[in-house]
């Protein structure tokens, strides 16, 4: 059963994440059990206690400790009778509790499949690094958590993060979206960063545990797709290959390599007991705009379905076949430490032939 969290984020934003236990209980009501595991007692004790008739003379009640060590809340009204009665107070209820941010962030990291690396951000108000999100292989992006009561405070944090990151992408998690205005959104877009809102993605279960409304992959899908597209564009521009096969002995030849398509987007390389899985964008075979496979990737797949050969009867037989074959050889020379070309022209058979074994999915 999904239960809403209506009070939790308001309380964290407004009370400074530090308050007497009775205030946490009063403010949170039935949501108190959600936050209780993350509250830690301090050495501080509250000096006042709420009155049943707030606003009258003597409010709030003063907390005193008698000789026996018992605590009482005493009305401060000087007239007789007093506005409210003296009541005994349990010491734990007037102890100041603060939120253990490390534990709270660790829970968020586990829920979102984020690599936990907690850091309290110096010179940032109520801002913490939860950890790093591995969007794709070799692509790591920081995830921050921040709570603020005023929009201008949130903007200050955002500006500092953008400047410190040199406009590199990151994820910023906050409690609600009500502190976010158009200027804030523009700043995030400029930095290539993404907002996540706890009030939209979390609920509590019947046992008081924090749970995600949808799976983490779905929550982070937009950020992951955007990063993938940006990285693909950089990869195409620089010609960079993101995946490289483990080093092989110098005497290794291409006929020892096997390439198996596992689906339309991924292949499995195996050679001399070593293996590696890679997608078309890991291999520099993605279009920069749409992120779809290039004609070079299509050619590699045609080699697979045609048992490692392409001749003039093949679908890939165009005027550009030689150029695409050369591009494939260049890519394989960057991925593997195997000398020579992986694909050759067989004059007798009048076909391009792979020296390696290649299989379709």
C-alpha positions in Angstrom: 0.0 0.0 0.0 1.3 3.4 -1.0 0.9 6.1 1.7 1.5 9.8 0.9 4.1 12.0 2.5 2.4 15.3 3.0 4.2 16.7 6.0 7.7 15.3 5.9 9.2 17.7 3.3 7.6 20.8 4.9 9.0 19.9 8.3 12.6 19.2 7.0 12.5 22.5 5.1 11.2 24.7 7.9 12.6 23.5 11.2 16.3 23.4 10.2 16.4 19.6 10.6 16.9 20.0 14.3 14.2 20.1 17.0 13.0 18.6 20.2 11.6 15.1 19.8 8.1 16.2 20.8 8.1 18.7 17.9 9.2 16.1 15.4 6.3 13.9 16.7 3.8 16.8 16.7 4.7 18.1 13.2 5.0 14.8 11.5 2.0 12.9 13.0 1.5 9.6 11.4 4.6 10.2 9.2 6.9 10.3 12.2 7.9 6.6 11.9 9.3 7.3 8.4 11.9 9.7 9.8 12.5 8.2 13.2 15.4 5.8 12.1 17.3 8.9 10.8 16.9 11.0 14.0 19.9 11.2 16.4 19.7 12.7 19.9 22.1 15.6 20.8 23.3 16.8 24.2 20.9 19.7 24.0 17.6 20.0 25.9 14.6 22.1 25.0 13.9 25.1 27.3 10.2 25.4 26.6 7.1 23.3 25.9 3.9 24.3 24.0 0.8 25.5 25.8 -2.7 24.3 25.2 -3.8 27.9 24.8 -1.0 29.5 22.8 -0.6 33.3 22.7 -1.6 34.0 26.3 0.6 35.4 29.0 3.3 33.0 30.0 3.5 31.0 26.7 5.2 28.8 26.0 5.6 26.8 29.2 9.0 26.7 30.8 10.8 23.4 31.4 12.2 23.0 34.9 14.0 20.1 36.6 13.4 19.5 40.3 15.9 18.1 42.8 14.8 14.5 42.0 15.8 15.0 38.4 12.2 15.0 37.1 11.2 17.5 34.3 8.1 19.6 34.3 6.5 22.1 32.0 5.4 25.1 34.0 3.1 27.9 32.9 4.8 31.3 33.0 1.6 33.2 33.8 2.0 35.3 37.0 -1.7 35.6 37.7 -3.6 33.1 39.6 -4.9 30.7 38.4 -2.3 29.9 35.8 -3.4 29.4 32.2 -2.4 25.8 32.1 -1.4 23.1 34.5 2.0 21.8 35.3 2.8 18.5 33.5 5.6 16.0 33.9 7.8 15.7 30.8 9.8 12.7 29.7 13.5 13.7 29.2 13.6 12.0 25.8 10.7 14.0 24.5 12.5 17.4 25.2 15.9 16.2 23.9 16.9 17.9 20.7 17.1 15.5 17.8 18.8 16.2 14.5 18.6 14.4 11.2 21.4 12.0 10.4 22.0 13.1 6.8 24.5 10.4 6.0 22.0 7.6 6.8 19.2 9.5 5.0 21.3 9.9 1.9 22.4 6.3 2.0 18.8 5.2 1.9 18.2 7.4 -1.1 21.3 6.0 -2.8 20.1 2.4 -2.3 16.6 3.2 -3.6 17.9 5.0 -6.7 20.8 2.6 -7.4 23.3 5.4 -6.8 26.9 4.6 -5.7 26.9 6.1 -2.1 29.6 8.6 -1.5 28.2 11.0 1.2 29.8 14.4 1.6 28.5 17.5 3.4 29.1 20.3 1.0 31.2 23.0 2.6 29.8 26.5 2.4 26.5 25.2 1.1 23.4 25.5 3.3 21.6 22.1 3.8 23.3 20.6 0.7 24.9 17.2 0.6 26.4 14.9 -2.0 24.5 11.6 -2.0 26.9 9.8 -4.4 27.4 9.1 -8.1 25.1 7.8 -10.7 26.6 5.5 -13.3 24.5 6.5 -16.3 26.5 4.3 -18.7 29.8 2.4 -18.7 32.5 4.9 -17.7 30.0 7.7 -17.3 29.7 8.9 -13.7 27.7 11.9 -12.5 27.3 13.4 -9.0 23.9 13.5 -7.3 23.2 16.2 -4.7 20.5 16.7 -2.1 19.4 20.1 -0.9 16.5 21.4 1.3 15.5 25.1 1.3 12.6 27.2 2.6 13.2 30.1 0.2 13.7 30.1 -3.6 16.6 32.5 -3.4 18.6 30.1 -1.2 18.0 27.3 -3.7 19.3 29.5 -6.5 22.4 30.3 -4.6 23.2 26.6 -4.1 22.4 25.9 -7.8 24.7 28.8 -9.0 27.6 27.6 -6.9 27.1 24.0 -8.1 27.0 25.1 -11.7 30.2 27.2 -11.3 32.1 24.5 -9.5 31.1 21.9 -12.0 32.0 24.1 -15.0 28.6 23.3 -16.5 29.1 19.6 -16.3 25.9 17.6 -15.8 24.7 16.6 -12.4 21.4 15.6 -10.6 20.0 17.9 -7.9 17.4 16.4 -5.6 15.1 18.6 -3.6 12.0 18.2 -1.5 9.3 19.8 -3.7 9.1 21.8 -6.9 7.4 24.8 -5.3 10.8 26.6 -4.7 11.7 26.3 -8.4 11.0 29.1 -10.8 11.8 29.8 -14.5 15.2 31.3 -13.7 16.1 28.2 -11.7 15.0 25.9 -14.6 17.1 28.0 -17.1 20.2 27.6 -14.9 19.7 23.8 -14.7 19.2 23.6 -18.5 22.4 25.6 -19.1 24.4 23.3 -16.9 22.8 20.2 -18.4 21.6 19.2 -15.0 18.3 17.6 -13.9 16.0 18.3 -10.9 14.4 15.4 -9.0 11.7 16.0 -6.5 11.3 13.7 -3.5 7.6 14.5 -3.1 7.0 13.1 -6.6 9.1 10.0 -6.4 8.7 8.7 -2.8 6.0 7.3 -0.7 5.8 5.4 2.6 4.6 1.8 2.9 2.4 0.5 5.7 5.5 -0.2 7.8 6.8 3.3 7.5 9.6 2.6 5.1 10.5 4.9 2.2 9.8 3.5 -1.2 9.9 4.6 -4.8 6.7 5.2 -6.7 8.3 3.7 -9.9 11.5 1.7 -10.5 14.8 3.8 -10.4 15.6 3.2 -14.1 12.3 4.9 -15.0 13.0 7.8 -12.7 16.4 8.4 -14.1 15.5 7.6 -17.7 15.3 11.2 -19.0 18.7 12.1 -17.5 20.3 8.9 -18.8 19.0 9.5 -22.3 20.1 13.1 -22.4 23.6 12.1 -21.2 23.8 9.3 -23.7 22.9 11.7 -26.6 25.4 14.3 -25.4 28.2 11.8 -25.1 27.4 10.3 -28.4 27.7 13.7 -30.1 31.1 14.2 -28.4 32.2 10.7 -29.4 31.3 11.2 -33.0 33.1 14.6 -33.1 36.2 13.3 -31.5 36.1 9.8 -33.0 36.6 8.4 -29.5 35.9 4.7 -28.8 34.4 4.3 -25.3 35.1 0.6 -25.0 38.4 -1.2 -25.5 39.1 -4.9 -25.3 41.6 -6.2 -22.7 45.1 -6.3 -24.0 46.0 -9.5 -26.0 49.4 -11.1 -26.7 51.2 -9.8 -29.8 50.9 -13.1 -31.6 47.0 -13.0 -31.4 45.4 -13.1 -34.8 41.9 -12.0 -36.0 40.7 -15.6 -36.6 40.8 -16.1 -32.8 38.1 -13.4 -32.3 34.4 -14.2 -32.1 31.7 -11.5 -32.3 28.2 -12.5 -31.3 25.2 -10.1 -31.6 23.1 -10.4 -28.5 20.5 -8.0 -29.8 20.2 -5.3 -32.4 22.2 -2.8 -30.3 24.8 -5.0 -28.5 27.6 -7.4 -29.3 29.7 -9.8 -27.3 33.5 -10.0 -28.1 35.4 -13.1 -27.0 39.1 -13.9 -27.6 41.6 -16.1 -25.8 39.4 -16.5 -22.8 38.6 -12.8 -22.4 35.2 -11.2 -23.2 33.6 -7.8 -23.5 30.1 -6.6 -24.2 29.6 -3.3 -26.0 26.8 -1.3 -27.7 27.0 0.5 -30.9 27.6 3.9 -29.2 30.4 2.3 -27.1 32.1 1.6 -30.5 31.6 5.0 -32.1 28.9 3.7 -34.4 26.0 6.1 -33.4 24.5 9.1 -35.2 25.1 12.3 -33.3 21.6 13.7 -33.6 19.2 10.8 -33.0 21.6 8.5 -31.3 20.6 5.7 -33.7 23.1 3.2 -35.2 25.2 4.3 -38.2 25.4 2.5 -41.6 28.8 1.1 -40.3 26.9 -0.7 -37.5 24.4 -1.9 -40.1 27.2 -3.2 -42.2 28.7 -5.1 -39.2 25.3 -6.8 -38.7 25.0 -7.7 -42.4 28.4 -9.4 -42.0 26.8 -11.4 -39.2 23.8 -12.6 -41.1 25.8 -13.3 -44.2 28.3 -15.6 -42.4 31.1 -13.0 -42.4 31.1 -12.0 -46.1 29.6 -9.2 -48.2 29.6 -9.4 -52.0 27.6 -7.5 -54.7 24.6 -9.7 -54.0 24.4 -8.5 -50.3 22.1 -5.7 -49.0 25.2 -3.7 -48.0 26.7 -3.8 -51.4 26.8 -0.1 -52.4 29.3 2.3 -53.8 30.2 3.2 -50.2 31.0 -0.4 -49.1 34.7 0.0 -49.3 34.7 3.2 -47.3 32.5 1.6 -44.6 34.7 -1.5 -44.5 37.7 0.7 -44.0 35.9 2.5 -41.1 35.1 -0.8 -39.5 38.8 -1.8 -39.7 39.8 1.5 -38.1 37.4 0.9 -35.3 38.5 -2.7 -34.7 42.2 -1.5 -34.6 41.2 1.0 -31.8 39.3 -1.7 -29.8 41.8 -4.5 -30.2 45.6 -4.9 -30.0 45.6 -7.2 -33.0 47.8 -6.2 -36.0 46.5 -5.9 -39.5 43.0 -5.4 -40.9 40.1 -7.4 -39.5 38.3 -7.5 -42.9 40.0 -8.2 -46.3 39.0 -8.2 -49.9 39.0 -11.7 -51.4 39.9 -11.2 -55.1 39.1 -14.7 -56.2 35.6 -14.7 -54.5 35.1 -11.0 -55.2 33.8 -10.4 -51.7 34.8 -8.7 -48.4 35.5 -11.3 -45.8 35.9 -11.1 -42.0 38.9 -12.8 -40.7 37.1 -13.2 -37.4 33.9 -15.3 -36.6 30.8 -13.2 -36.5 27.3 -14.5 -35.6 23.8 -12.9 -35.6 21.5 -12.7 -32.6 
